Amino acid sequence: MGILSKIFTWWDGATIGTLLDSSLRGEHVGTDAQGNRYFRAGKPKNVDGRERRWVIYAGANDASRVPAEWHGWLHGSFDDVPESHLPPPRIWEVDYTPNATGTDKAYRPQGALERGGRRAQATGDYQAWSPDA
């Protein structure tokens, strides 16, 4: 189902249309640390007069995998590729971790249905609101 999935799906890599557009009209401008490739097409311009910019993900299409510097470039915050705009890395910065929503690794607080749905009993420091008070 390789070619059919490329034609009709968008959630598992680029579609045929995006791949063709990238190879025919797109100019490859860079690749980030995760292997995502970034393209631009100066002509034809978008309706607002800006060049079209897009990303082809290395793996599943997950917008949280776009680093902040490339996000800024995709949205036209600056014209040059991000490498020329990057500050030096800070010691407190951590590497990318994938979005775990919808997986077994997702955060589930005490009282979540996935953890049995039982919350701790309310303490006496809460006063319920009443319209008569």
NORGICOR-V264603 format. One line per field, one symbol per residue. ss: DSSP state (2 for helix, 1 for strand, 0 for the rest). phi: phi as a letter, one per 40 degrees, with the letter a starting at -180 (. if undefined). burial: I if it has 9 or more other ideal C-beta (glycine too) atoms within 8 Angstrom, else O. A space follows every 10 residues. Layout:
BEGIN
ss: ???
phi: ???
burial: ???
END
This chain:
BEGIN
ss: 0222222200 0000022222 2222001111 1000001111 1000000000 0111110000 0022200222 2222000000 0222000000 0000000000 0000000000 0022200000 0000000000 000
phi: .dcccccbbb cbgccddccc ccccbcbcbi bcccgcbbba bcbcccdcgc ccbabbcchc cacccccdcc dccdcgcacc cddcbccccc cccbccbccc dgbccccbcd gcdcbhgbcc cccccbbccb ccc
burial: OOOOIIOOIO OOIIIOOIIO IIOOOIOIOI OIOOOIIIII IOOOOOOOOO IOIIIIIOOO OIOOIIIOII IIIIOOOOOO OIOOOOOOOO OOOOOOOOOI OOOOOOOOOO OOOOIOOOOO OOOOOOOOOO OOO
END
